[in-house]
Amino acid sequence: MAKERDQHSYTRRRQAMVTRHIAQRGITSSVVLNAMGKVPREAFLPPSLREFAYEDSALPINEQQTISQPYIVAYMVDALQLTGGGKLLEVGTGSGYAAAILGEIGDDVVTIERYETLADSAREVLGSLGYDNIEVVHGDGTLGWPAQAPYDGIVVAAGGPEVPESLKQQLAIGGRLVIPISASQTEQALIRVTRVSEHEFREEHLTEVRFVPLVGDAGWEDRHADKRAPVAREVTQRPSREASSMRTSELIAEAADPIDDIDEGNIDRLLERIGDSRVVLIGEASHGTSEFYRFRARITRALIEKKGFDFVAVEADWPDASRIDHYVRHLQTPPAEWTAFARFPTWMWRNEEVRGFVDWLREHNASIHDPEKRVAFYGLDLYSLFTSISAVLDYLDEVDPQAAATARERYGCLTPWQSDPATYGRAAAAGRYRECEDDVVATLVALINKRMEYAQQDGERFMDAVHNARLIANAERYYRSMYSGYSDSWNLRDQHMFDTLDSLLSHGGHGTKAVIWEHNSHIGDASATDMSARGQHNVGQLCREAYGDDAYLIGFGTHSGTVAAASNWDEPMEVKQVRPSLRDSWERLFHDAGMPACTLPLRHPASRELDKRMHESYLERAIGVIYRPETERASHYFKACLAEQFDEYVWIDQTRAVTPLASKTLDGVPDAYPFGL
Ligand code: SAM
């Protein structure tokens, strides 16, 4: 019964899609409209994506490929000008969906796919739907399939550098080949080649499109495809019109700077817009997305190399980040018994993407003679109560054993709660245990009072101890505040992160420049989001208030793909599917703009109209270390005004989970390596 209801609902949505997205956009061929109305697109999708089957968008399938956008499938098949029957060839089977459309029209269809896994699953789905006129071949489609040639129509669903000669030769006279061609991998012109006679071909330019690369003998080389560029999706581009009559996604497409390569792409225009800002805050829409980490590193490397930024401060605990700092600045690492970045969520910092940046920074610093001038790496967060306590005690043991004894006694107030500081917070807030506030504050004050004496011995280590002692004092309050109300503890934590940053900037002196890496929810100005109604502020807002235009806030977003996240706190990491973004969200507007990856200036908008639209309020998605797709709307979306939240927005349409570090990959790295176990 439920199954029948589902079928009925799919059929209804399919008809609506054909009317709204295909017929109303100018496809009139009845053979194409009939075929689009018959093929159940949901059957070609994994169960988790079926509900989006009749939205007009490309969706991710295995092997980082896509099932094509229905409109573009219809557009390409329409361009073959078929009347029904005949022999057809498709290159790029993918899910098998477009092959099924061709199967509804032609007598016989051959479809070729370079990934065996995709070819196998497409064959299975097509078989189960009864398409016995479609042959699925695993192989290089740029060579065509001479065994069945000539073909009345050939459609290529991936973009290549030129029209493969073998495909032209396999056309019947009067037959047509439709293929995306370009000099770059993601932007192409859709070309129609008609075989007029044995030796004569006519070529027409149809429109602009974006497809995944055609990889093969007469396509791009494999190494291009393996480069970790974002997966492109197809979309036709429209000519520009009066701004006020354009949809917001069209305005975005017109104004955004495309990112052509996440790791190495040209970001000169972004750097120009950042200008002389000395605090650049770079966000992420999840803690587990590779592209966010990599593009953030790309921007940071440029800020260090081209604008002389002095340090990177991240949403990690101070003592853990110190390990990285010592490593990248080639300093002696004081021995310690604890493991850095071992606390949940370990993948947030212990991943290949961060490791790549850390190794780059160490190499960059190697050529700077004075250790003080080397680019530093700091942690702003406050979850390291006990490692910070041991760092302060280790320090005092060395410089002032008597002060160490007093501090040990004072910190003893917290010792019973070592394994679970939150329980201390609950007991103290409920009056069942004495508050340790006076003790931890007294230790901090005692340390600061002796700064002349201690700093003379080693200024760097003194500063490290003060940061740890301040962290302990704030963490003690933080754990108590967790039981007095959520916004209190949120504000305390963000205030601590801001204060730590501010003291690092002051310590560095006039003109010190910092890059901050945190989640969007800390970086994007909270006063522009639902957070303000809850009385919450954050690092981005505090930076704007303190530094004005000297702070440049960059947010990130994605439509779908995979993400590394857990289902609950302290549970293992999983690679989860990110659901396609919701209607009424900023993500959906960017997705509809059809750019695989881009940056959109918000502080310096391209037009008044765009600025006006960016000041509207839409949903925005935040994935932290927990991702619960089943309750996504309630758990992960909130309302935000993008133009007030950020100065710049980075969009990466399809994204992948970060790669956590496996300890075996650490073989052979130096002992002091920050992620060493
Ligand atoms: N038509 C597909 C559908 O409806 O799901 C979508 C195709 S997807 C946009 C492009 C496909 O082309 C990918 O699955 C990719 O692996 C495949 N491809 C790329 N180069 C190829 C080649 N030389 N031969 C065969 N398939 C290729």
Residues whose N, C-alpha, C, O or C-beta is under 5 A from the ligand:
A	BS01	SAM	Q65 T66 I67 S68 V91 G92 T93 G94 S95 G96 Y97 A98 I112 E113 R114 Y115 G139 D140 G141 T142 A157 A158 V212 P213 L214 V215 G216 G219
